[in-house]
């Protein structure tokens, strides 16, 4: 311990060791000591020396400290000393102020030690395992050390953590630590970890980072919270910015709805703290990240819809119209509202309905425009208002019409200030910045809207008393010719180019003024300084638009005459060179990067983002139009006419195909209705068949019932005596009928027998005559045989008759015997009465049988009628099937005709393709077939939707 007293304690006798020697001794002690207390004291001593002797400790002790982390895992105190020492030698934060050279050396030293530490990825894995230790003296230094390593070597460390098992999950667990110091430093660690690495950002997001961070923000007081809220917002911005996957996850998780309470600002807006301003600024930036124009249009539109539905846009508009809001927060709120409404018709309509809390109430757009044209307002605020106005009009033809309508004579209200009046006031103000902003704002009201370009030609301005009014177009050219500031002239030229672009009527109005073309040619032909080159280029662009969109309605300024004028006064090559000054300007590329107008100073505010798109689109076609000869133009016109004719033919075929499609659709509907009717008929027929089957079943049941009721009726009539030796009355009647028939046959046979006997006697009397010979003898023999056969038949019939008589007599005796049971005296008269009674009952039974037969006959007739109805239904179904087959044949014939038309269309497309190739060979710009097909398909879809409506 004396050794440590010499290092840590008071003076010792003899020469004092240097810092490097002391550190070397301590390192030897750490490496060689077997006692844990000695190693712990040595590491504590290295920690105390690590800030003053950073180079020496880092060079000599780093390996020993890493070894301590690996071997002495059981002692949290020595682990804490080792981690703190490594943090001191790696971290570049210095408490005292240093000059630039010393700070750079310190940064280089931290980077050097960081690189040495992360050479072995196991060291980072070791630190990640330290995070699982709950001990404060181990976990907190490990968090700080990882944060310092990420600051020095972010990319390399991100790669190591990304492939480490459960690496990101261990870091995410820091947000759940109950100790705020570790949780807050964990936020800083995750901020460094998620910078510029989309893979880690996704993993952190799916580790439920959004839920935890929003919970922390709410617990800390949202915008009124402290630095912890700021750290959470910075981490959220890292996770969401330029990461479409996380943005979609944030939206799908309904986290946008949880952002709304952040912007609930009270009525008393005085006393905004710097931290609150910072927090609210970051919150607004988060909203802008979700609806940034650089995001995919679908994702942006979805987020805009969610922000409107949850009331976030309404809350932002409340802040926008509130009083006492700091200027930077107001500016950022305007920019945020701009991007929330950009391209969303619903949000734009809502913003148009917002009124400022003034007396009388004024639309928010008017209030914002008043700030834009007011030169005393801050520059960044005026830029933000211009951006908001541009976003309000972006893809909003309804809003464009409303703005232009405020300039028309029929809608001007002298008692109120309108947006059109403010724009005109800014357009002709003495402030060049107001001129530029008003010109660009008015140009956005005309962007891609031919109707409003033509409407704006009606606007008349009263310049002074006693003078007639002039058109807005003429007043813009008058100011342009007066030689005002460059910024003003650039703004007016951008307005004029946007106005007359793709509008032949506006081109005619512009050329109608005899002074405009000479002014433009004079501007282009002069050799001016660097500042005027941009104006020359824009004048060339304006003159080129007058050539390209000229309909040759003015004889003095046709396309050919304007090109001749350029060739004589300027020269084609010089004209093209001056035209190229626009795109070569240094501020052009900066404005083309993003829609928001961001300029470091008002002097650099020259180009608008949408105008850069227009220049890029027109530069090439104007160059070709200037170089074209009259013959090329004539050929081009002929080709265009041919294309128009072919387009008309194609349109006619399309109309014919649509008509046939409609007919086919009608036929399909008819077939469908016929099929439905057929199915209904088949259903009805099936029901009828089932009814017929039911009647059959009822008929069979009646037959069975009849067969059962007859014996029962006989039983009821005759009692036990109704059976004759086990046989029913029907059998008795049948036997009697057979007996009568046999009697008649017997009488017939007796008659035949008497006739034969007569023949036999005659033959016997003639049998003695010898003249008849052998022939007569043979005939007699045959007759005798026949006679014997008849006799045998008669005898057999007689035997059967006798049997029937015997059987009948037996039955009658049986009946008399059973009936005599009631009258044992055997009176003959009584028996006769009984027989009469039985016969009367048999007669009654016979009449009942006849009645049942009549019912059966009626049922049979009903069945015949039902079968007839079924036959008629079957014939109707056959007729329907025949009509269906005929309709299907018509459909097939229509499809065949449609195929023929499609073949004709293919031929026409081939001809059009050949003509386009000829146009391209002549140097004419022709739209690609894919774009034309896309437009045609869009037109067809619109027409189909109209037809469906």
QUIGIWO-V433319 format. One record per run of one state. SS is the DSSP state (H for helix, E for strand, - for the rest). FROM is the first residue (numbers start at 1). TO is the last residue. Records with the same first field share a line. If there is no record, write none. Layout:
# QUIGIWO-V433319
SS=FROM-TO  FROM-TO
This chain:
# QUIGIWO-V433319
-=1-1  9-18  33-35  50-53  72-75  91-99  118-120  131-135  153-153  164-166  177-179  194-197  207-208  220-221  225-226  241-243  253-256  264-273  291-296  310-311  322-326  342-344  354-354  357-361  373-378  394-396  406-408  412-418  428-431  447-449  457-459  462-469  482-485  501-503  513-513  526-529  549-554  558-558  570-571  580-580  585-585  592-601  605-608  628-629  723-723  725-726  728-728  767-769  820-827  922-928  949-949
H=2-8  19-32  36-49  54-71  76-90  100-117  121-130  136-152  154-163  167-176  180-193  198-206  209-219  222-224  227-240  244-252  257-263  274-290  297-309  312-321  327-341  345-353  364-372  379-393  397-405  409-411  419-427  432-446  450-456  472-481  486-500  504-512  514-525  530-548  555-557  559-569  572-579  581-584  586-591  602-604  609-627  630-722  729-766  770-819  828-921  929-948
E=355-356  362-363  460-461  470-471  724-724  727-727
